[in-house]
Amino acid sequence: MGTGRKFRKKPMTRPIKGGVAKRKRDASQKKRLVDLGMDTEAVRKLDQKTVRTLLLRPKKIRAI
């Protein structure tokens, strides 16, 4: 088995996620926040980094 360029290229070893998969993941995370009890309008205004940090502690969202 060779060790040429084919095996060093990053996407060959780990595929890069496409835009459709990213948008689907973002939408499902926002839906989880709404299901946990957050206001739909407030969730819509959040950026993705904030959404991910909020989902780290779901019990705190329920307490609000």
C-alpha positions as protocol buffer text, in pm:
chain_id: "A"
residue {
  index: 1
  type: MET
  ca { x: 0 y: 0 z: 0 }
}
residue {
  index: 2
  type: GLY
  ca { x: 138 y: 336 z: -100 }
}
residue {
  index: 3
  type: THR
  ca { x: 184 y: 649 z: 103 }
}
residue {
  index: 4
  type: GLY
  ca { x: 145 y: 897 z: -180 }
}
residue {
  index: 5
  type: ARG
  ca { x: -55 y: 1217 z: -204 }
}
residue {
  index: 6
  type: LYS
  ca { x: -384 y: 1030 z: -214 }
}
residue {
  index: 7
  type: PHE
  ca { x: -354 y: 929 z: 152 }
}
residue {
  index: 8
  type: ARG
  ca { x: -234 y: 1268 z: 278 }
}
residue {
  index: 9
  type: LYS
  ca { x: -520 y: 1473 z: 137 }
}
residue {
  index: 10
  type: LYS
  ca { x: -754 y: 1575 z: 420 }
}
residue {
  index: 11
  type: PRO
  ca { x: -1096 y: 1523 z: 251 }
}
residue {
  index: 12
  type: MET
  ca { x: -995 y: 1171 z: 149 }
}
residue {
  index: 13
  type: THR
  ca { x: -947 y: 1068 z: 511 }
}
residue {
  index: 14
  type: ARG
  ca { x: -1230 y: 1271 z: 666 }
}
residue {
  index: 15
  type: PRO
  ca { x: -1515 y: 1395 z: 444 }
}
residue {
  index: 16
  type: ILE
  ca { x: -1617 y: 1759 z: 477 }
}
residue {
  index: 17
  type: LYS
  ca { x: -1978 y: 1824 z: 575 }
}
residue {
  index: 18
  type: GLY
  ca { x: -2179 y: 2004 z: 309 }
}
residue {
  index: 19
  type: GLY
  ca { x: -2406 y: 2304 z: 346 }
}
residue {
  index: 20
  type: VAL
  ca { x: -2728 y: 2102 z: 347 }
}
residue {
  index: 21
  type: ALA
  ca { x: -2613 y: 1888 z: 641 }
}
residue {
  index: 22
  type: LYS
  ca { x: -2504 y: 2200 z: 832 }
}
residue {
  index: 23
  type: ARG
  ca { x: -2838 y: 2374 z: 783 }
}
residue {
  index: 24
  type: LYS
  ca { x: -3025 y: 2059 z: 884 }
}
residue {
  index: 25
  type: ARG
  ca { x: -2819 y: 2030 z: 1203 }
}
residue {
  index: 26
  type: ASP
  ca { x: -2871 y: 2400 z: 1284 }
}
residue {
  index: 27
  type: ALA
  ca { x: -3247 y: 2368 z: 1236 }
}
residue {
  index: 28
  type: SER
  ca { x: -3271 y: 2058 z: 1454 }
}
residue {
  index: 29
  type: GLN
  ca { x: -3073 y: 2227 z: 1733 }
}
residue {
  index: 30
  type: LYS
  ca { x: -3302 y: 2532 z: 1724 }
}
residue {
  index: 31
  type: LYS
  ca { x: -3605 y: 2301 z: 1730 }
}
residue {
  index: 32
  type: ARG
  ca { x: -3464 y: 2133 z: 2041 }
}
residue {
  index: 33
  type: LEU
  ca { x: -3438 y: 2472 z: 2215 }
}
residue {
  index: 34
  type: VAL
  ca { x: -3802 y: 2549 z: 2133 }
}
residue {
  index: 35
  type: ASP
  ca { x: -3905 y: 2205 z: 2261 }
}
residue {
  index: 36
  type: LEU
  ca { x: -3719 y: 2276 z: 2585 }
}
residue {
  index: 37
  type: GLY
  ca { x: -3938 y: 2581 z: 2642 }
}
residue {
  index: 38
  type: MET
  ca { x: -3762 y: 2880 z: 2488 }
}
residue {
  index: 39
  type: ASP
  ca { x: -3958 y: 3139 z: 2292 }
}
residue {
  index: 40
  type: THR
  ca { x: -3957 y: 3079 z: 1915 }
}
residue {
  index: 41
  type: GLU
  ca { x: -3876 y: 3442 z: 1834 }
}
residue {
  index: 42
  type: ALA
  ca { x: -3587 y: 3447 z: 2082 }
}
residue {
  index: 43
  type: VAL
  ca { x: -3442 y: 3127 z: 1935 }
}
residue {
  index: 44
  type: ARG
  ca { x: -3468 y: 3267 z: 1582 }
}
residue {
  index: 45
  type: LYS
  ca { x: -3251 y: 3566 z: 1677 }
}
residue {
  index: 46
  type: LEU
  ca { x: -2971 y: 3354 z: 1831 }
}
residue {
  index: 47
  type: ASP
  ca { x: -2650 y: 3278 z: 1646 }
}
residue {
  index: 48
  type: GLN
  ca { x: -2531 y: 2917 z: 1618 }
}
residue {
  index: 49
  type: LYS
  ca { x: -2252 y: 2947 z: 1873 }
}
residue {
  index: 50
  type: THR
  ca { x: -2502 y: 3058 z: 2136 }
}
residue {
  index: 51
  type: VAL
  ca { x: -2742 y: 2779 z: 2039 }
}
residue {
  index: 52
  type: ARG
  ca { x: -2470 y: 2519 z: 2091 }
}
residue {
  index: 53
  type: THR
  ca { x: -2369 y: 2662 z: 2429 }
}
residue {
  index: 54
  type: LEU
  ca { x: -2732 y: 2667 z: 2547 }
}
residue {
  index: 55
  type: LEU
  ca { x: -2779 y: 2303 z: 2449 }
}
residue {
  index: 56
  type: LEU
  ca { x: -2485 y: 2201 z: 2666 }
}
residue {
  index: 57
  type: ARG
  ca { x: -2699 y: 2257 z: 2978 }
}
residue {
  index: 58
  type: PRO
  ca { x: -3064 y: 2176 z: 2893 }
}
residue {
  index: 59
  type: LYS
  ca { x: -3176 y: 2170 z: 3259 }
}
residue {
  index: 60
  type: LYS
  ca { x: -3091 y: 2541 z: 3293 }
}
residue {
  index: 61
  type: ILE
  ca { x: -3319 y: 2621 z: 2997 }
}
residue {
  index: 62
  type: ARG
  ca { x: -3610 y: 2441 z: 3161 }
}
residue {
  index: 63
  type: ALA
  ca { x: -3555 y: 2633 z: 3484 }
}
residue {
  index: 64
  type: ILE
  ca { x: -3591 y: 2971 z: 3309 }
}
